[in-house]
Amino acid sequence: MSDRRESLQQVVADLREYDCIDDAFLAKSFTDQLLILDVEQEAAIPESVLETLRANDLRGIESVYGEDSEAHSVVGDVGDVTRHHFVDVQTRGSHQSYVVDQ
């Protein structure tokens, strides 16, 4: 496991300790690494969580990909939670794509 991935796994573990966070995990989207937060519906992400994300070079997916949205990380509701995606801008574009050349 890379040092960066280990570092982000620790961030995930720390974020899971918040009462309003139902789950946190790492995922991959084409060439980017994502940190996914499942937050209780109607709950705001605490400022301390946002500070932790910023300090670890994680930015809301909408702001990274240039979408015009006030909710910079919200992807949508999944069951009883709202899913938020954050892009690891430190390694953005450096992950192997799932796309297979023919």
N, C-alpha and C positions, 0 to 999 in steps of 0.2 A: 504494500500500500504506500502511495506517495506521501511525503510530508504534508502536502497541501490537503490531501484527502483526510489524513489523520487529524489535522487541525480543524477541518470542517466537521468531522465526526464529533469532536469535542464540543463545537458550537451547537450541534444538533442535540447532544446530551444535555447541555446547559439549558437550551430553550425548552426542552420537554418538561423542565421543572416548573414552568409557569402554569398556573391554574387554568388560564383561558386557552392554552395551547393543547389541543387534543392529540396532535402528533407532529413530528418534525422528521424529515428524512432527506437524503440526497438522491438526486435523479439526474438523468442526462437528456438533453434535447439537442439532437444533431451534434453540433460541435461544442456545446456549452454544458457546463456543470450547473445544476440548479439545487437550491435548497428550498424544499417545499414545507410550508407551515399550514397545518389545518387548525384554524382558530374557531372557537365556538361562535355560532352565528350571533349576530348583533353585538359581538364584543370587538372592541378596538384593540389593535396590536399595541401593547404598552410601549411607551417611549423608550424604556430601557432595552427592550427587545430590538427596536429599530436602531438604537445606538450600537448595540452589539453587532447587528448585521452590517451597518456602515463601517464599523471598525474592522470588520473582517472582509471588506471589499465585496459585499453582497448587496446588489441593487435590485429594486423592483423591476420585474420583467417588462412592464409597459414603458418605463422610463429608459431602459437599456435599448429596447428595440424601436424606440421612437414613436410609439403610439400616443395619440392625444387622449389621455385619460387622467381623471383626477385620482382614481384608485390605481396607483402605480404598480400594485402587485397582485390585485385580485384577479383570479381566473374564473371563479364561480363557486357555487355551492355544491358540496358533495355530501349527501345525507344531511346530518345535523351540523355540519361545519362549513366554513368558508375557506377555500383553498387559496393560498398566496404563493406565488413563485418569485424567487429571488435568484438572479444570475450572479455567478462567481466571476466578477470582472477581472480578477487577477489572472485567471487562466482562460478567459473568453477566447473561443475560436481554436483552442489547441487540443481539443479532444477528438478522437477518431469518430467519424460519422458512421451512422448505421447504414447509410446509402451504399449499395453495392454496384460497382461498375459492371456493365455487361459487354 
